[in-house]
Amino acid sequence: MRVGLVFQPRIEASVEHARRVQRRLARRGLDAWCGSSWTMAERPAQLDGCDLVITFGGDGTLLRAARAAAPYGAACIGVNYGRLGFLTEFTPDEFDARLDDVLDGRPWIEERVLIAWTHLTTDGAVASSGLAAGDVVVGRGRIARVVDVDVRINGVPLTTYTADGVIVATPTGTTGYVQAAGGPVLHPEVHDLVINPIVPFLTPASAIVVGRDQRVELRAHTTHEATLSIDGQTDHLLTSGDRVACQASPHAARFARLGEPNYFYATLADKLRWRVPRDMPRPTLGLG
């Protein structure tokens, strides 16, 4: 078994934990490498033949690993050193207690859809491309002015949003930026994509869901600056008229889980603090 240990370099405790687990795996005779989440995409060879990637960081660290590991079929599991920890499986103490369960083949695998995106310049040249685990956003740049974003689905015009931007998200991304922007939350087993405008002005405000076989194309028009953001982690400058094509990738993000398969809605309500006790005191209106 070959295991990758990926840490968040800004969090010293996560680096130390990954190194400690590497020594523990070496004592078991396992092949384990250790590295920063910021550089793993630059060194894809280390993922070749990897069975499991364990991340020590927040949801962002796990998303970086999932994007990089997907083409190699490696499953990812997260130890939470972040804030929300929506996607991660363990606290640090829980992980140390259950490492043997992780290694001895007890996890089940949850597969989630990824977005394959391509940035095309005005002359049709490919400027960049890659995978997104959560969302692809075409939006305004540093100046707080709206941009116009033409949306086409399979080449058919849908609308032009005048807005801060437009999100194309996987179900994974709907628990983040999309729900914050007033859009729907999709279950991980749904393999569709969501198109959601961000603060639209005098243009459609509703999100729509499109099938995984649909190609979504966003074209940015601006007199100032526009950007392409991938999972909120990498940004690319867009020139007015540039296009970003999105569709479901043939590769899937694979997450190793030890919890119950029906965990999602309980976790959703807990992490987003949706649960309000029925008997909680509520303000009353004074009548006199």
N, C-alpha and C positions, 0 to 999 in steps of 0.2 A: 504493500500500500504506500502511495506517495502522497504526502500532505504538504500543502502550502500554508504558511502562517503569515498573515498580513496585518500590519499594525498602522495606527494613525500616528505619524511622526511628531505631531504637536503634543501628543498626550504621553508623557513619560511613563505613566503606569501601564499603558497599553503596550509600549515597546518592551518594557521589562517582563510583562506577562507573556508576550509572544516568545521571547528568548527563553523564558523558564519552561514553557511548554515544549519548545524545540529540544531542550535537554531531556525532558521527560520522555519524549517520543524516541530520542536516540537510545535511551536505556532499554526501550522495547524493541530496538532493532529496526525502527521504521525510518524510511527516507523522508526527511522533512527539510524544507527550505524556509527561510524567513526573510521578509522584505517589506518595504514601505508601500502603502497603497498608492502613493503619488507616483511611483515609478514602475509599478507592475505592468502597466500597459506598454511601457517602453521595452520591456524584457519578456515578450510572450513565450519564448522558448521554455521558460521555467514552468509554464502551465502544461506543456506537452506531457502527456502521460500522468497528469495529476488526477487523483481520485477525489480529493476533498480539499477545499480551501476554507480555513478558519480565520475569521476577521476579528480584530480587537480594536473597536472604535464604535462609531455610531452608525446610523442607517446609511449615511453617505459613503462610509468606508465599505459597507456591505454592497452597495450599489456599484461602486467602482469594481469590486471583485467580481460581481455577477456579470457585468458587461465583458470584462476581460476573459473570464472563465468559460462563458457560454460556447464559443466556437470549439472548445476542447472537451465539452461535455462534463466538466468538473462541477460537482455540487458545492454550494457555499453554506456556511453556517456562521452566525454572528454572536460575538460576546460584546455586550453593550458597555461602551465607555462614553456614550453620547448622552443626549438629553431625553428625547422621546423614546427611542428604542422600539419603534413600531415593528420593524422587520427582524431585529436581532432576536435570538432565541434564549440567551442566558444573561444573567448578571455574572460578574467575574467569579464570585464564590460558587454559584450554581454550576458554572462550567467546570471548575476544578473538581467538583464532586461527581460530575457526570461524564467526564472525558472518556472513561472506559465504555460507556454506553454509546458515545458518538463513534468511537473507533471500531467497536465490535459489530457493526452492521445493523444496529437497531433503529436508526432514523428512517423515516419515510421521506420520499422526495416530492416536493411541490414544484411544478413547472409553471412559469409565468411568461407571458408574451413579452418580447422585446421589439423596439422600433428600429428598423434599418433606415437611416436618414442619409440624404445626399444634398450637399450645398452646390447649386449650379449658378454660375455667373451669368450675366446678361447675354453673353455670346454662347451659352450652353456648355461651357467647360466645367468640369468637376473641380471645385475648389477644395472640398474635403468631404469625408463621409465617415460613417461609423455606426455604432449601436447606442441606443438609449434604453435604460431600464425603467425610468420613470416618465420623463417627458421631454419633448422638444418644444422650445418656445421661440417664436419670432416676435420681437418686441422693440420698443423704443430703446434708444441708447442713453447716454448720460444726461441729455437734455429732456426735461419733463414735458415732451410734446407727443401727441398721439401720432401713430403711423397708420397708413392704410395697408391692409393685408388682404389680397385677393385669395380666395380659397376655391380650389377645384378638387372634385372627387372623380377619379378615373377620367380626367380630362374635361369633365362637365362643370361649368361654373356654378358655384353655390351662392356666394355672396362676397361682398367686400366689407370687412370690418374696419371701422375707424375706432381705434382703441389703443390702450397701452401695449397690447400685443395679443397673440393667439397661441393657445396651448394645444399641442397634440399629445395625448397622454395614454399610457398603458393603464390597466387596472391598478398596478402598483403606484403609478403617479397620481391616481385619483384620490388617494388618502392624504396627499400633500397639497400641491399648488391648486389642483382642480377644485377640491372641496373648499379651500380657502377663497377661491374665486366664485363660489356659489354653484359649482357643478356637482354632478352625481358621483357617488362612490361605487365602484364596481368590484365584485368579488374576484379574487385571484384566478378562479377557474374560468372566468369569462375571458375570451381571447380577442375581444373587440377593442377599438380605440375610441377615445373621446376627443372631440374638437370643442374647445371652450374659449370664448373671448375673455379678455382681461379689461375690465372697466370700459365697456363699449360706449360710444357716444353717437346717438341718433342712428344706430345700426342694430341688427339683431343681437339680443342679449342671451338667448338660450343656448345651452350646450347641446350637441348632437352626438350620437353614438354611431360609428360606422363599422362594418364588418372587417375582419382581419385580412380579407382578400382585396380590400379597397386601397387604392393609391391616393393619398392626400397630398396636395401640392399647395404650398403657401408662397405667395409672391409679395415682397415688401416694397412699398412705395413711400418715400420720405424725402423731405427737402433738407434734412439734417443728418440724423444717424440712426441706424437700426442694427440690432444684434440677433444672433442665433445663439441660444443657450441650451446646453445638453445636460439634463439632470441637475441643473443649477450648479454645475461644477466646472464646465468649460464653456468659454464664450468665443464667438467668431464674429467679426465685423461684417455687416452686410452692406452692399451698395444698392441704391435704389434700383429696383428691377430684378434683383437676384431672386432665385427660387430655392425653396427647400422642399424636397420630395420625401415623404414618409410612408412607410408601409410595414406591416408586421414582418419580422425577420424569420427565416427558417430556423434560426437558433433560438433556444429557449433559455431563460434564466432558471437555474435549478437550485432550489433551496432545500437543505437537509433539515428536517423537523423531528423533534421528539415529543412535542405536545400532541394534543388531540387533533384529529383532522378537521373538526368543526370549530377550531379556535377563533376563526377570523372575526365574527361579529362581536364576541365577548371582548376580544382585544381592541376592536374598533371603538366600542362604547367606553372601555376603560381608558385608553390612551387619549381619546378626544374628549373625555370627560362629559359624555352624553348622559350618564346616569344621574338622575335627580330623584332622591327618595320621595315617594308620594306624600309622606307626612312632613316633609321639610316646611318650616314656617315660611309663608309668603307674605309680601306686603299687602296691606288692605287699604282701601280708599276711605279716608275720613268722611263722614257724612254730616258733620256739623262743625 
